[in-house]
Amino acid sequence: MGKSSKRIYNKFEFWSADDCSCEYCQHHNDKEKTCQLDVCCIEDIKQEAVRREQDAASMTATVNNVGGFVSAGVSDACGIAMSEGVMLVAGS
């Protein structure tokens, strides 16, 4: 018998900020609404998830802010203003 080939769609990439909520933690006490640990065991993962979501939100805001691009200069194939080979983006 040969190997069965499976395709896995939507592969796990990283945790979201909602996934890192205290209510899912094994150290969280539901009755007292407190954590049994002094230092959060997934603090670094939580910070990374928040950073990723903020980066994604800022990228979406930059892309949607079409009026923020500098229109002086030569426009490239994507319609983004270029000035002397440097892309000028609002807020940078």
N, C-alpha and C positions, 0 to 999 in steps of 0.2 A: 504494500500500500504506500502510495506517495504522500508527501506532505500536503495538507490542505492549506490553501493560501487564503488568508483573511486580510481584508482591508479594514483598517481602523480609521474612521473619519473623526474629525474633531479631537485629535490627539491632545493630551494634556500638555500645556506649555508652562504655565506658572499660576500661582495662587492669586486670587483677587482680594481686595480689601474686605469684601463681605465674607469670604471664606475664612478670614483671620479673626472673625468676631469671637469675643470671649465666650459667648453662649455655646460654642462648639468645642471648647477646650475641656479636657478631662480634669483639669485642676480648678475649674470654676465651680463654685458652690451656688447652685440655683436658689436655694432657700435664703441665703444671706446676701446674695448678689455680690460676692467677693471672690477673690482669687486666693488659693492656698499658698501660692508662691510669692516671694518678695520681688523677684524679677521675672518678667514675662518670658516664657521659654521660646516663643516665636516672634519676639520683638523685631529681629532683623528681617524676617520674612514679611512681617506686617509693614515695615518701613519700605521695603522693596516694592510691595504691592501698591502702596499709596503713591510712591514715586512713579511707577509705571502708569498708573491711572492719571496722575497729574500731567505727565509727559504726553500721553495720548490726548488728553483734553486740550493741552496747549497747542499740539500739532493740528488738531481739528480746528481750533480757533484761528490759527495762522493761515490754514488753507482756505477757510471760509471767509477770511478777511481780504477779499480780492481788492477792495479799495485801499488797502494798506500797502500794496506794492507800489514802488516808485514807477511812474509811467514814463519818465524822461529817459531816453536812451533807446537802444535797439531791443526789440522784443524777440525772444527765441521761439522755437517751434511750439512750446507749451503756452505761450502768451505771457510769460513772466518777464518783467522788465530786467534788462541786463545793462550794466554800465561798465565799460572797459573790462569785460569778462568776469565781473563779480556780481552775483545775484544780490540785489538789495531787498531785504525783507523788513517789514515794519516791526519795531520792537527790538531790533538787534543792533 
